Amino acid sequence: MSDAEALQSENEALKARIRELERRLTEARTAPNRRATEDDATAFHQTALAIMNRLDLNNVLEAIVAHAAHLANTTHGYLYLRRPDADVMDMRFCTGRIALNRGSVIEPGEGISGRVWQSGEPMMVENYRMWEGRLDRLEETDFGAMIAVPLKSNGAVIGVLGVAYDTPDGVDFHSIAALLMRFADLAAIAIDNAQLYTKAQTELAERVRREAELRDTTQHLHDLYTVAHRQAQELRLLGEVRATLAREISLPSIFRTVVESLASTFGYTQVCIYLRAHDELVLQHQVGYHFIYERIPVGVGIISRTILSERPTLVADVSADPDFLGAIDGVVSEVCVPLRDRGKVIGALNIESRHGVVLTDDDLRLMTELAEHINVAIDRAGLYEQLWRHLQQLDALYSIMGDITGNLHLDNVLTTIVERMIALVRAKHGALALYDAQHNDLLVHLSINMDYDYTGVRLALGEGAMGKAALKRHPVVVYDYRSWRERSLQCEAESTANVLAVPLLAGAELIGAMSAGDSDLKRIFTEDDVRLLSMFAQQATIAIKNARLFAEVQHLAITDPLMGIYNRRYFFVAARREFERARRHRHPLAVILADLDDFKQINDVYGHPIGDRVLQMVSTVFRRELRSGDLLARYGGEEIIALLPETDHEGAVRGVERLRLILAQAVVATNQGDVSVTASFGVAIFAEPFDVPNVEQLITQADQALLRAKQAGKNRVEVWHEKDHVGQSRSV
């Protein structure tokens, strides 16, 4: 039987009980032996109807007790009702002084009510105060008389109805008892009806509860299905994204894949990724924004809050969040989750919704799960990047060592260093400056791929990135060089964005500095770049020192160590080259050969140390008075030779005569007084008709002229002419 059929059956039973009640009321009114008056019958009838019109059990019990007391013409009444689950009765309602006993419990046979319950018959106690069966444990028992009648349903006692009197005077106990018995039958019916109604209401409430529970269960199952369906979609889509990420090994590709997949696969319209670069967040990729911040200071925006707290963030209503930046209008919600590289937060993935769409915990959960996959891809890309860098490092260091071994020319070495540096850190341009101890600054020797050629520019220590690296003796990383307060004014127009500069150090000795740069703000120089370039700088420093050492050795090989000018061997090599150039272009050229007069006497009188000083003084005078393009060398002993390009007869005589006079006035101060010296000069000119066959012949001619100057009295200048003979000269 269904719940509806059971309820209908109970309603029919209730109607039948009501009809039975009306029949018994009619019989009671028409009984021939009824002792009550017509007024009593009318009151009885109205009382019964008042009880029967109530359905709530508590209201019925209250009405039964109140009307029973009224019918019995007393103020004290009570009603015990049997518990359905125990063999006891509870006093459910009472009036008058009996109210003090409300809630009391009796068992069968206890007191007047227990006896009525046990016997099923009414009972009267006309002298209750003196009755031995009185229950003294009740709060109030001081009554003169008491009448109790059973309440029966289907022959079984379900309760006891009683009234009490302060005094028994004038009470017709038998009439009252008979009246209460008839009333008790009606009251029992009313109680049955109320209990039936209560049961029906309880069952109806239970059915409603079950229906509500069924609806909730159905809704729950629907929600579970929706969640399961969404999760299945998310798992499938996450699998697709994961498979795509597995094919990417570079961070830019990973970020582009994630952002575009979120937009195309998951349907999010505004997606972006930022990475932290010191005190700024730098945009990596975005979809859906017609305007977006390329850089955000750390501490600004919901995304900064997420990165600093290292916890995912859901803002359902961004208008109520003071940190919301609002790059575009109409944004409703924002979800932001941190991205990590080996546990360290390096940036954040951010999505925003528009057009009334509110992001929820489901979106936050999805982004958090997706971030885990991105973190794995970032770790993998980092490992690949690290491996690639290590290979690049080994290759670069090996290559630079090969370049050092194969080429010791300083300019070539510097060019190779800058080119290798640019490739090593994947920069766009670079520069290198060497330290000038004499000026205590840096001199730029080379710049590659920069907006301007900075070769020859001098940088003070601390000026610009290279100057600061040289001054501080440690690497310098500059983000957005154009806005850097310490940038060099000499590089004001340079479009460089980010710069990495490292010093070139040989122990504590400053050799110089070099820098790599990029015009793209997204090219961030990392700690790995700093470490790699610092290692490269050590090899570069060795290369520079080797090239300098090689140049110094070369200089020593062609330079006279005492006088600081070229030696005889190098002079002949350079002179032959210069002579061929002059003959090819038919340009004049002069050779001067000078011999110090009586130099041996200086050594004999003052000693060889003073003689060496005199030779050094002579070399200084010659270097000062001759041009920078003239070739000057020690020819042997106290003889000096010079080759003067682009010099004719007149120019050579005039210049040598001036040199002779200045030399004669020069002195070397000693403890024994000032020492001076003169020189004799022989000059040979290569000019029209340019018929001298070689430079050796020209030197021979100068030697013949020198011999004539010596013979003519010394401290003079003689120019070769045709009457001089080769046999009069010394061996070249």
Secondary structure, 3 states (H helix, E strand, C coil): CCHHHHHHHHHHHHHHHHHHHHHHHHHHHHCCCCCCCHHHHHHHHHHHHHHHCCCCHHHHHHHHHHHHHHHCCCCEEEEEEECCCCCCEEEEEEEHHHHHHCCCEECCCCHHHHHHHHHCCCEEECCHHHCCCCCCCCCCCCCCEEEEEEEEECCEEEEEEEEEECCCCCCCHHHHHHHHHHHHHHHHHHHHHHHHHHHHHHHHHHHHHHHHHHHHHHHHHHHHHHHHHHHHHHHHHHHHHHHHHHCCCCHHHHHHHHHHHHHHCCCCCEEEEEEEECCEEEEEEEECCCCCCCEEECCCHHHHHHHHHCCCEEECCHHHCCCCCCCCCCEEEEEEEEEEECCEEEEEEEEEEECCCCCCHHHHHHHHHHHHHHHHHHHHHHHHHHHHHHHHHHHHHHHHHHHHHHCCCHHHHHHHHHHHHHHHCCCCEEEEEEEECCCCEEEEEEEECCCCCCCCCEEECCCHHHHHHHHHCCCEEECCHHHCCCCCHHHCCCCCCEEEEEEEEECCEEEEEEEEEECCCCCCCCHHHHHHHHHHHHHHHHHHHHHHHHHHHHHHHHECCCCCCECHHHHHHHHHHHHHHHHHHCCCEEEEEEEECCHHHHHHHHCHHHHHHHHHHHHHHHHHHCCCCCEEEEEECCEEEEEEECCCHHHHHHHHHHHHHHHHHCEEEECCEEEECCEEEEEEEECCCCCCCCHHHHHHHHHHHHHHHHHCCCCCEEECCCCCCHHHCCCC
